Amino acid sequence: MNYSAEEVIQYAREEDVKFIRLVFCDVFGKQKNISIMPDELSRAFTYGIAFDASAISGFGDEAHSDLLLHPEPNTLKPLPWRPENGKVVQMFANITWPDGKAFECDTRNLLKNAMDDAKRAGLEFSFGAEQEFYLFQLDEKGNQTKIPHDEAGYMDIAPEDRGENIRREICLTLEQMGIHPESSHHEEGPGQNEIDFRYSDALSAADNTMIFQRVARTVAYRNGLSADFAPKPLENKPGNGFHINMSLMPLDDEEKFKQMIAGILYNVRAMTAFLNPTENSYLRMGHSKAPGYISWSAENRSQLVRIPAAVGEFRRAELRSADPSANPYLAFTLMIYAGLDGIENKLILPKPANINLFKATPEILSKFQKLPENLQQAREIADSSDFIHAHVPSRILDIYCGKN
């Protein structure tokens, strides 16, 4: 619901809310929060809530440590796993310097700016997220093991699929928060699961991705398990993908749709350090449906970008290289600007690669440009890219390139 600040204060009073969590993330998308009491809501909306940025990786040092959180009332959501009496809710918060200037490492604000730039160009991009995760058993101290919750395979059913009830609880919890998953199923790996979401505007899609990971980890832990979103949790088993579905409004402009895809293909090497920001990310690439080359095709899951079988409002392009360690705000920001680059410069979409690249000969593969093969290479490509320097603040770029 689109609450105003006054309605949030009234809601907290009438619904016995005792704690309000102001949620944000660091530059890598790791979630953070501060809890305030209902009596502090008016101050939070008017002035913001100060916090020590020097304790957040990449946010600052002891000499420049004060930042402010400004909650967005229309992002209010209850946390259903907390007590009914003395409820807990959350709101996403914008980050500013004490003088009111937007904090340059607030990646959620970067996404808002990208959406505004697209709107000024008469365009709107929608996103749908698909994220995979493993369910692992815990040891006697409550720490994650590498023992999968089951040995089921792709789209298996119970009793082989022991994750069925966990996925059900995750989906129902998300529905209680006003987020509606589209589908869920067991993935190829042992204990591996996937939950997909219908498309929405870029900011809502990124917010929902953040909430989804939090809910999945919470529900798993409440059931004596751990939800692991690492790109490659198990050697010789499928990695976890973050498949990003991107569509363009207006829907009927086929030429711009192709130019959007061309822009993503043209800029994806420079974007890879942000779509795959960990060393572990590159253990996944090029294996088990995770692409290693720059290509596109209709429906073909061996490609970097595929066009799923869909019509009308469901027509979309699916980027398959990203993984769940990516910050969704940064990922969507760069995809918007890559799409705009393709449209504004009328980039031409190359011919589709209607072959299985996982079974292709070295001679065929030599015709395709490779994605970066390791994190250091991805960082070097990003740091030398005019596209990245134009759309990623230097402070964030330095952090991703290992300079800070």
N, C-alpha and C positions, 0 to 999 in steps of 0.2 A: 504494500500500500504506500501511497505517496503522502506520508505524514509531514506536517509542518513542525517547527520547533515547539510551538505551543501544544500541538496535539501529542507530541512525544512526552512532554511534561505531564499532560493530563493522563495519558496512557499509563505512565509509570505510577501515578498516584492511584488510579482506579484498579489497576491490575496487580497491585502489591509487588511491584518491581523493586528489588533491593540493590541490585548491582547492574551497572551499565558498562559494558566493555567497549572501549574505543579501539577499533582494529585498524592496523596498517601493516605494511611489510617493508623489509629492507630491500636493497637493490636487487638481490637475488630471489625475491619473492618469499622469503621466510616470514611467516606470520608473527606479528607482535601484537600486544594489547596492553592497555591500562584500564583498570576497573575504577569507576567512580560511583559515588552514592547518588541517589535521586536528587538530593538537595544541591548537588553541584551541576545539575543539568543546565540551569539558566546561565551560570558562569561559562560553561563549556560552549554553549551556543553563541554567547555574546563576545567572549574574549579568547576562548580556547583553553586547553589544558596543557601546561608546560611539562616537558619531560627532558631527561638527560640524553642528548643525542650521542654523546661521546661513548656511551655504552653499546650503541648499535653499530655493527660493522659497516664502515663506509659512510656513516652519517656525519662524522666530525671528530674533533679532538677536544681536549679539556679547555682549550682556549676559545672554542666556538661551540659550546655544548647545548645551549638552550634553543629548543624548538617547541612549537605549539601544535596541538592536535585540535582540529575543528570538525566535530561530528556532522555528518550529513543525515538529517532527520529522515529523509525518504529511503534510507537503507536500513531502517530499524527492523530487526528480526529477533524473535525469541530463540533461546537455546533450549530445545525441548528436553534435553537430558538433565537439565538442572531442576531443582525442586519446584513443585507447583506453588508452594507457599514460600514467598521470598524469591520471586522469579529473577532470572538473569536474562538480559537481552544484549544485543550487540548493534553497533553502528560502525560503518566505515568512516574514517576520518581523513580529512585533508591535512597536509603538513605545511606549515609556514615558518618563516623566521619571525622573531619578535616584532619586526616592523611591518608585518603583514605580507611581505613578499613571498611568493610561492617558493618552496624548497625544491632546488633543482634535482634532488635525488628521490623526489616523490614520483615514482613511476606511474601511479594511478593518475596523477595530474597530467603526465606526458600523454597518456592515452586519451584523456579528455581533449587535450590540444589537437591531437591527431584527428579525432572525430570532428572537431570544429573546422579543421582545415579541409576535410573531406566535404563537409556540409557547404563550405564556401565555394567548393568546386561543383556543387549541385549533385553530390553523390553521398550515398550512405552504405556502409559495409556492415553486414551482420555476420555473427560468428556462432558456431556450435562446437562444443568441446567433446572429445572422446578421450578418456584417460584410463589407462590400465594400471593395475596394482596387484601385488602378491599378498596373500594372507599367510603369515608364518606363526608357528607356535611360540609361546613364551617359555623361558626357563623358570626354575623355582623361585628366582628373585624378580620375576616380572620383566626380564630383559628379552629382546627379540633373539630368536635362534634363526637358523637357516633351514629349519624343518618345515616344509610346506604343509598347509592345513589339509590338503588332499592330493590325490594323484590323478584327478580328472583331466580330461582334454577339452577341446574346443566345443562349446555349447552342449557339453554333457549335462545330464540331469541327476537329481538326487536318486539313490544315496551316494553315487560316485562323487557328485558335486556337493561338497560339504559347505560351500560358500553361499548356497542359495538363500539360507535364512539371514546371513549377514548382509547380502546385497538387498534383500527385502527390507531389513531394518534401516539400512542406509537410505533407501529410496523413500520410505515412509517418514523418516526423520526430516529429510529434505522437503517433502511435501508439507510437513507441519511448519516449515520455515518459508513457505511460499515459493519453493523452487521445484520444478516439475521435470524429473528425469524422463527421457524418451524410451530408453530400453536398457537392459542389463543382461549379462550372461557370463558363463565361465569362458576364459580365454584358453589358449593353447598350452601354456605352461602349467606345471603342477601348482595348485593353489593360486593361480592367476585369474583375475577377474577384470571385467570392464563395465563401466556405466557411462551411457551417452546422454547428451542433453540436446534438446531442440535449439534451433538458432534463436538469437536475440541480439539486441544492440551490443556493441563491443564492450562497453563498460559493465553492463549486467552480466555478460558472458564471462568476463574476467573475474568479477566479484563472485559469481556462482562457482567458478573453478576453485577459487580460494576456499569458499565455504565447503565445497564437496570434499576436498582433501582433509579438512578439519573434521568433518562429520565422519568420514570413512575411518580415520584414525581413532576417533572417539568411540564409535560403535564397535570397531574391532577390539579395542582394549577392554571395553566393558564385557566382551565375550571371551576374554582370555587369549586374545590374538593380537598380532601387530599387522597393520596395513603398511606395506613398504612400496613407495612410489619411485624408488631408485631406478635409473634407466636400465641397469643390468644387475639385478640382485643375485642371480645364479649363473654360474659359468655353464656354457653349453645348453642353456635354456632360453626361450624367447625373452627379449627385453620388454620393458614397459614403454609404450608409445603415448604421445600426446598428439592425437590426430586433430587437426584444426580445420574445420569446415568454414569456408568463407564465401559469402554471396554478396551480390551487388545490386543496389537499387539505383536506377530503375531496372526491373527484371528483364525487360524485353530488348535491351541493348546488347545484342550478341557481340558486336565489335568491341565494345568497352569491356565486356566479360573476358574476351580473349586477350585484350591488352592488359587487363588486371593480372591474368595468369602469367603473361609474358614478363610483366614487371617483377613478379615473385621469382620466376626462374632466373631472371637477369641478376637479381640482387641477393639470392639465397646464400651464396657462398659467404658474402660479407655479413649476413644475418646469423650464420650458424653459431657463432660464439655465444649468441643470446638465446638461440633455440636449443642449444646443447651445451650448457655452460660448465660441465664437470668432466673430469678425466673419465669417469665411469660411462659418460654418454657415448664415447667413441668405441666402447666395447660392444655396443648394440648395433652400430651403423653397419649396413650391408649384410645383415643376417636376419632370418625369420621375419620377412616382410618389412624390415627397416631399410630404407633406401640408402644407396651409397653413391648414386649418380644423379645428375641433373637431367630430368626427363619428365614427360607427362603422357598420359593416355586416358582413354575412357575406361573406367572400372578396374583397370589393371593394378593390382596391389603391389607389384614389384617396382612401381614408379614413384618418383618424388611427389608428383602431383597427379591425382586421378580425379576424373569427373564422374561421380557416382551416378547410377541410373536413377534419375529423378526428373520431374518436369515442374514448370510453373514456379511457385514460390519456394519449392524445395531444391531448385537448381543451385548447385554449389561446386566449388573446387575444394578438394581435400589435400592439405599439406601433411605429409606423412613422416617428415624427418624429426620434428620436435619431440622432446620427451618431457616427462612431468617435473624434471628439475628446473625447467624454464620458468621465469617470471611471466605469467600470462599477460600482465599489463604491458611489459616490454615487447613480448612476442606479437601481440595484436597491434601495438603501435607501429612496429616495423613492417608488419604485413599490410597495414593501411597505407603507409608511405610507399611501400614497394608497388602496391596496386595503383596508387596515384601516379607514380613514376611511369609505369607502363602506359597508363591512359593519357597522361599529359604529353608524353613523348611518342605516342602512337607506336609502341614497340610491337614487333611482329611475332606472333606465337610460332615457334618452330613446329615441324611436323610431329605428330604423335609417335611414340615408340610402342607399337602394338606387339611387343614381344616380352617374354619373361626374362628380365635382366638377371635373375638369380641363376638361370640356366644358360645364359648366353656365353658364346665363345669369347676369348680374349680379343680376337679381331673385331668382333661387334662392339664389345665394351670400350675399345680404344676410341670409338667415334663419339663417346659421351664424356662430358666434363665431370670430374669427380667432385663430390662434396669434400670439405676438409677431413683429413683422416685422423687428426688428433687435436687436442685442445690448443696446443701451442700454434699449430698452423692456422686454426680458426681465429685465434687472437691476432696473429700477424695480418691476416686478410682483413679483419675488421678494422684494425688500426690504420691500414693503408687505404681505406675506402672513403671516398668523398661522400657517398650516400650515408654511411654511418655517422661521419662527422657532422653532417647536416641535420641529423635527426636524433642523435644521442648526445646529451650533455657531456662535456669533456670529463667531468668528474666521474660519471658513471662509466664512461668508456675506459678510463684509466683503471678503475676497479676491475672491470671485466677482463682487461688485458694484463692484469697482474702487476700494474704499476703502483698500486696503493695497497 
